[in-house]
Amino acid sequence: MPSSPVTGPVVVLGGGSLGSAILSGLAAAGLDGLRTTTRTAASAHRYDGTGIDATSVEDDPDANRAAVRDAAVVVVGVKPAGTAEMLRAIGDALPADAVVVTLAVGTPIAALEPALPEGAALVRAMPNTPVRVNRGVTGLARGSAVADERFAEVRSLFGLLGEVVVVPEERIDAVAAVAGSGPAYVYLLLERFAAAAVGLGFEREDAERMVAATFGGAVAMGDATGEAPAVLRRGVTSPGGTTAAAVAVFDERDLGGLIADALDGAMRRAAELAAR
């Protein structure tokens, strides 16, 4: 069981999909002192028996402020439109050395810093949902008031959840487009491949199981060998064979261009959110 990289409680405000995924991953990594607040009592009860201290604003209107009073790291996982309001509500209850981590998409650090006391340490993070199983990717961008040693602690904390990529803030939305949304793209591919397999005559259950195992095995082989995807692909693609015929269709339909266009769409939406 690893020791905590931070010297104090880790608090997640807001129990949405990302917030709960972070909590689950940190709990699985063996961290103690995890706390969360939720909007409703029913949501808080979902953490019963997990070792995570959960309170709801429905039960205690002061729950958010009470949760952060001795926190080392406070992860704010409420919706982007409510992030600044949440920061204003907890600002004077935060310890002076606490680091606040915001998950708000399309919301720059500069837009949130005025909601906190002057000099507060603010980090912007973009995790993806596989942090729940400690196989996630998190992009981190630091505000100007974050000391080197505190940022190192935050980086180590998210390192318990998977890979960490440190970027300038102007690249954090690109991390969101690639890694943050990335699991949805993978699941979409799994859906479409399984549907195509059903079209070839397989039963739905067999198709889904076969496709999921194929994708999972391919990724695991890459992890085990350390070889580049292009090298592994060539190892499967015999010249003039059936795989080459399928790959030729992907190339003809410009799969790479389609992916680039999809990422551009995600980036445009992030820019729209930032401009609101």
Secondary structure, 3 states (H helix, E strand, C coil): CCCCCCCCCEEEECCCHHHHHHHHHHHHCCCCCEEEEECCHHHHHCCCCCCCEEEECCCCCCHHHHHHCCCCEEEECCCHHHHHHHHHHHHHHCCCCCEEEECCCCCCHHHHHHHCCCCCEEEEEEECHHHHHCCEEEEEEECCCCCHHHHHHHHHHHHCCEEEEECCHHHHHHHHHHHHCHHHHHHHHHHHHHHHHHHCCCCHHHHHHHHHHHHHHHHHHHHHHCCCHHHHHHHHCCCCCHHHHHHHHHHHCCHHHHHHHHHHHHHHHHHHHHHC
